Amino acid sequence: MMNKRTARIATLGLIFMAMSLANCARAQQESWSSFEWAAYQTTDTTFEKGALLVPIHLVHLAGALKILWMQLDTGSDASLIYGVPFSQLNCTAAPPPDLPAAILLDGALGTHPFRHFPFLLREGYGDSLREGELRPLIGSLRIDFLRGKLLVLDFPRKRFCLTDTVNAAIAGMVNRASFTSINSRNNKLFIRLCVGDYESEDFFFDTGSSIFPLSTTKALWQRLTKRHGNEADNSQFKLLSWGKEAILIGAPAEGALRFAQLEIKDPMVYFDSSGLIDFTTWPFKADGLIGNALFYNEYIVILDLVKNRFALLNE
């Protein structure tokens, strides 16, 4: 017959086993999901990889799940739900008492579940949902959703993994990676890097600026490329910024871009010759931004907002 002490040990064993099974189930659940690209049309160029879209599942009133899409934008802080398409969904959406402009939603981003997350509701914004639409876009997923989590973006394989901790899906990658620090300030993720002989802690990682490799000020562009800006072989394209036309000038940097131990040779660097996108006028220190174009042909990005660090893998 089992005595009280034995029964207590057995009970504790069952509890620990249940916790272990739950953790294993979650680790298996939070695995790889596919992302998609949306094209972006500028005034003179079409970029096929203009926006990075991730699948989001929202719980409806009836309890059903519907797969929708959001743009991944690490250049901004507060995640948004667009009011126009959201009004068609009939979702459960109570506002939190301390944030009346937001709505609390349940669901999953890829395989990562979330509950009562506050999304800001942007009334009157976005496009209406259409029957048969391939990837209905309902919002923008930003830094607040990623805080305290690990995000791995496998650009060559078009997949991502979002998790609360290192799991079996990403453990090998994390163990092989050489990390550099992230400084979270001014609602941006600033990453330490070097370009040639220039070292900076003031470039921020912005997945919402997908078409850019590096974008910076004219003065720093001139230093990094050893050019003036009027050379005939410079790259050039136009885009609209707040309804006005910006003219982007680009050229390869003189020297490698380095994140920790990994180098990218002669990265393209851009500046806005029209002055509309001018980092020198920002209210805080910023040398520029790092966009998806730097990585999306061959790199895996590890964004660890548990330990505030960043790494690349080339494999």
C-alpha positions as CSV (number, residue, x, y, z in Angstrom):
1,M,0.0,0.0,0.0
2,M,1.3,3.5,-0.8
3,N,2.0,5.7,2.2
4,K,1.4,9.5,2.3
5,R,5.1,10.3,1.5
6,T,5.1,8.0,-1.5
7,A,1.8,9.3,-2.7
8,R,3.1,12.9,-2.4
9,I,6.2,12.0,-4.4
10,A,4.1,10.2,-7.0
11,T,1.8,13.2,-7.3
12,L,4.8,15.6,-7.7
13,G,6.2,13.2,-10.4
14,L,2.9,13.4,-12.3
15,I,2.9,17.2,-12.0
16,F,6.4,17.4,-13.3
17,M,5.7,14.9,-16.1
18,A,2.6,17.0,-17.1
19,M,4.7,20.2,-17.1
20,S,7.4,18.5,-19.2
21,L,4.9,17.2,-21.7
22,A,3.2,20.6,-21.9
23,N,6.6,22.2,-22.6
24,C,7.5,19.6,-25.2
25,A,4.1,20.0,-26.9
26,R,4.7,23.8,-27.0
27,A,8.2,23.4,-28.4
28,Q,6.8,21.1,-31.1
29,Q,3.9,23.5,-31.7
30,E,6.1,26.6,-32.1
31,S,7.9,25.4,-35.2
32,W,8.4,26.7,-38.7
33,S,5.7,28.6,-40.6
34,S,5.9,30.0,-44.1
35,F,5.9,33.7,-44.9
36,E,5.2,35.4,-48.2
37,W,6.3,38.4,-50.2
38,A,4.1,41.1,-51.5
39,A,5.3,43.2,-54.4
40,Y,5.9,47.0,-54.0
41,Q,5.5,49.4,-56.9
42,T,7.5,52.6,-56.8
43,T,7.0,55.4,-59.4
44,D,9.5,53.7,-61.7
45,T,10.3,50.2,-60.3
46,T,8.5,47.1,-59.1
47,F,10.1,45.2,-56.2
48,E,8.9,41.6,-56.0
49,K,10.0,41.4,-52.4
50,G,8.5,44.7,-51.3
51,A,6.8,43.6,-48.0
52,L,7.2,40.6,-45.8
53,L,3.8,39.1,-44.9
54,V,3.2,36.6,-42.0
55,P,0.1,34.5,-41.5
56,I,-2.1,35.3,-38.5
57,H,-5.1,33.2,-37.2
58,L,-7.8,35.1,-35.4
59,V,-10.4,33.4,-33.2
60,H,-13.9,34.3,-34.4
61,L,-17.1,34.6,-32.3
62,A,-18.0,31.1,-33.5
63,G,-14.6,29.8,-32.4
64,A,-13.4,29.2,-36.0
65,L,-9.9,30.2,-37.2
66,K,-9.4,32.3,-40.3
67,I,-6.0,32.7,-41.9
68,L,-5.2,36.3,-42.6
69,W,-1.9,38.2,-43.2
70,M,0.0,41.0,-41.6
71,Q,3.1,42.9,-42.7
72,L,6.1,42.3,-40.4
73,D,7.5,45.7,-39.5
74,T,10.2,45.9,-36.9
75,G,10.8,49.6,-37.7
76,S,7.7,50.6,-35.6
77,D,6.5,49.9,-32.1
78,A,2.8,49.4,-31.8
79,S,1.1,46.6,-33.8
80,L,-1.9,47.7,-35.8
81,I,-5.2,46.2,-37.0
82,Y,-6.6,48.0,-40.1
83,G,-10.2,49.1,-39.4
84,V,-11.7,48.6,-42.9
85,P,-10.9,44.8,-43.3
86,F,-11.4,44.1,-39.6
87,S,-14.9,45.4,-39.6
88,Q,-15.8,42.6,-42.0
89,L,-14.5,39.8,-39.7
90,N,-17.0,40.0,-36.8
91,C,-14.3,39.0,-34.3
92,T,-14.5,39.2,-30.6
93,A,-12.6,42.5,-29.8
94,A,-12.9,44.1,-26.4
95,P,-10.8,47.1,-25.7
96,P,-8.4,47.0,-22.7
97,P,-9.5,49.4,-19.9
98,D,-6.2,51.4,-20.1
99,L,-6.0,51.6,-23.9
100,P,-9.4,52.5,-25.4
101,A,-7.9,52.8,-28.9
102,A,-6.8,49.2,-28.9
103,I,-8.6,45.8,-29.2
104,L,-7.7,42.5,-27.4
105,L,-7.4,39.6,-29.8
106,D,-6.7,35.9,-29.5
107,G,-5.1,33.6,-32.1
108,A,-1.8,32.5,-33.4
109,L,1.0,34.0,-35.5
110,G,2.1,31.1,-37.5
111,T,2.4,28.4,-34.9
112,H,2.9,30.8,-32.0
113,P,-0.3,31.2,-30.0
114,F,-1.3,34.5,-28.3
115,R,-4.1,35.5,-26.0
116,H,-5.5,39.0,-25.3
117,F,-2.8,40.8,-27.2
118,P,-3.6,44.6,-27.6
119,F,-3.6,45.7,-31.2
120,L,-4.1,49.4,-32.0
121,L,-7.2,49.8,-34.2
122,R,-6.7,52.2,-37.1
123,E,-10.2,53.2,-38.1
124,G,-10.9,53.8,-41.8
125,Y,-7.5,52.3,-42.9
126,G,-6.8,49.4,-45.1
127,D,-8.5,47.7,-48.0
128,S,-11.8,45.8,-48.0
129,L,-11.6,42.0,-47.9
130,R,-12.5,40.4,-51.2
131,E,-13.8,36.9,-51.9
132,G,-11.0,34.6,-53.1
133,E,-8.3,37.0,-52.1
134,L,-5.0,35.2,-51.9
135,R,-3.5,37.0,-48.9
136,P,-5.9,39.3,-47.2
137,L,-3.9,42.0,-45.3
138,I,-5.4,43.1,-42.0
139,G,-2.6,44.9,-40.2
140,S,1.0,45.4,-39.3
141,L,2.9,43.3,-36.7
142,R,5.5,45.4,-34.9
143,I,8.1,45.3,-32.1
144,D,5.6,45.2,-29.2
145,F,4.4,41.7,-30.4
146,L,8.0,40.4,-30.5
147,R,9.3,41.7,-27.2
148,G,10.5,38.9,-24.9
149,K,10.5,36.4,-27.8
150,L,12.9,34.9,-30.4
151,L,12.2,35.4,-34.1
152,V,14.1,33.4,-36.7
153,L,13.7,34.6,-40.3
154,D,15.0,32.0,-42.8
155,F,14.9,34.2,-45.9
156,P,16.1,31.6,-48.5
157,R,13.5,29.1,-47.4
158,K,10.7,31.7,-46.9
159,R,9.9,30.5,-43.4
160,F,10.0,31.8,-39.8
161,C,9.8,30.6,-36.2
162,L,8.5,32.7,-33.3
163,T,8.9,31.2,-29.9
164,D,9.3,32.2,-26.2
165,T,12.5,30.2,-25.8
166,V,15.1,28.3,-27.8
167,N,13.3,25.1,-29.0
168,A,14.3,22.1,-31.1
169,A,13.4,23.8,-34.3
170,I,16.0,26.6,-33.9
171,A,18.5,25.3,-31.3
172,G,21.1,24.3,-33.8
173,M,21.0,27.7,-35.5
174,V,21.2,29.6,-32.2
175,N,24.2,27.5,-31.1
176,R,26.1,28.2,-34.3
177,A,25.4,31.9,-34.4
178,S,27.7,34.7,-33.4
179,F,25.6,37.5,-31.9
180,T,25.9,41.2,-31.7
181,S,24.0,43.4,-29.3
182,I,20.7,45.1,-29.8
183,N,19.9,48.4,-28.1
184,S,16.1,48.9,-27.9
185,R,15.5,52.7,-27.8
186,N,13.1,55.2,-29.4
187,N,10.9,52.3,-30.5
188,K,13.6,51.0,-32.7
189,L,16.0,48.0,-32.6
190,F,19.5,49.4,-33.0
191,I,22.2,46.9,-34.0
192,R,25.9,47.2,-33.6
193,L,27.7,46.9,-37.0
194,C,30.8,48.0,-39.0
195,V,31.0,49.0,-42.6
196,G,34.6,49.2,-43.8
197,D,36.4,51.2,-41.1
198,Y,33.1,52.8,-39.8
199,E,31.6,51.4,-36.6
200,S,28.1,52.3,-35.6
201,E,25.5,51.5,-33.0
202,D,22.9,53.7,-34.6
203,F,21.5,51.6,-37.5
204,F,18.1,50.1,-36.7
205,F,16.7,46.8,-38.2
206,D,13.5,47.6,-40.1
207,T,11.7,44.7,-41.9
208,G,9.1,47.2,-43.0
209,S,11.7,48.8,-45.3
210,S,12.0,45.6,-47.3
211,I,13.4,47.1,-50.5
212,F,16.5,48.6,-48.8
213,P,19.8,47.0,-47.9
214,L,21.3,50.0,-46.0
215,S,19.8,53.4,-46.0
216,T,21.7,56.3,-44.4
217,T,22.4,60.1,-44.6
218,K,24.1,61.6,-47.6
219,A,27.3,62.5,-45.6
220,L,27.7,58.9,-44.3
221,W,26.8,57.5,-47.7
222,Q,29.7,59.5,-49.2
223,R,32.0,58.2,-46.5
224,L,31.0,54.6,-46.9
225,T,31.0,54.6,-50.7
226,K,33.8,57.1,-51.4
227,R,31.5,58.8,-53.9
228,H,29.9,62.2,-54.3
229,G,26.4,61.1,-55.4
230,N,26.4,62.3,-59.0
231,E,28.3,59.4,-60.6
232,A,26.8,57.9,-63.8
233,D,26.9,54.3,-62.5
234,N,25.0,55.0,-59.2
235,S,21.8,53.1,-58.8
236,Q,18.7,55.2,-58.6
237,F,14.9,54.7,-58.0
238,K,12.0,56.9,-57.0
239,L,9.3,56.3,-54.3
240,L,6.6,58.2,-52.7
241,S,7.1,59.4,-49.1
242,W,4.1,61.1,-47.5
243,G,2.7,61.9,-50.9
244,K,6.0,63.4,-52.2
245,E,8.6,61.9,-54.5
246,A,11.9,60.8,-52.9
247,I,14.9,60.0,-55.1
248,L,17.1,57.2,-53.8
249,I,20.7,57.0,-54.9
250,G,22.7,53.9,-54.2
251,A,26.2,52.4,-54.6
252,P,28.2,49.6,-53.1
253,A,30.1,50.4,-49.9
254,E,33.9,50.4,-50.0
255,G,34.5,47.5,-47.6
256,A,32.5,44.7,-45.9
257,L,29.6,45.0,-43.6
258,R,30.2,43.1,-40.4
259,F,27.8,41.8,-37.8
260,A,29.8,40.1,-35.1
261,Q,31.8,37.5,-37.0
262,L,29.8,37.5,-40.2
263,E,30.7,39.6,-43.2
264,I,28.7,40.8,-46.2
265,K,31.0,42.1,-48.9
266,D,30.3,45.4,-50.6
267,P,26.7,45.9,-49.5
268,M,24.5,48.4,-51.4
269,V,24.0,51.7,-49.5
270,Y,21.3,54.3,-50.3
271,F,20.5,57.9,-49.4
272,D,17.6,60.1,-50.3
273,S,18.9,62.9,-52.6
274,S,15.6,64.8,-52.3
275,G,15.9,65.3,-48.5
276,L,12.5,63.9,-47.7
277,I,14.0,60.9,-45.8
278,D,16.7,62.6,-43.8
279,F,17.9,60.9,-40.6
280,T,19.8,64.0,-39.5
281,T,16.5,65.7,-38.8
282,W,15.1,62.9,-36.5
283,P,14.6,63.8,-32.8
284,F,17.0,61.0,-31.8
285,K,20.4,59.7,-33.1
286,A,20.1,57.4,-36.1
287,D,22.7,56.7,-38.8
288,G,20.1,54.9,-40.9
289,L,18.2,51.6,-41.3
290,I,18.9,48.0,-42.2
291,G,16.2,46.5,-44.5
292,N,15.4,43.0,-45.7
293,A,17.1,43.4,-49.1
294,L,20.5,42.9,-47.3
295,F,19.5,39.3,-46.3
296,Y,16.7,37.9,-48.4
297,N,18.7,36.0,-51.0
298,E,20.9,33.9,-48.7
299,Y,20.8,34.7,-44.9
300,I,19.0,33.6,-41.8
301,V,18.3,36.3,-39.3
302,I,18.0,35.6,-35.6
303,L,16.3,38.3,-33.6
304,D,16.5,37.5,-29.9
305,L,14.5,39.9,-27.9
306,V,14.9,37.8,-24.8
307,K,18.6,38.6,-24.5
308,N,18.5,41.6,-26.9
309,R,20.9,40.3,-29.5
310,F,21.0,39.8,-33.3
311,A,22.8,37.2,-35.5
312,L,23.1,36.1,-39.1
313,L,23.7,32.7,-40.6
314,N,24.7,32.0,-44.1
315,E,23.8,28.5,-45.0
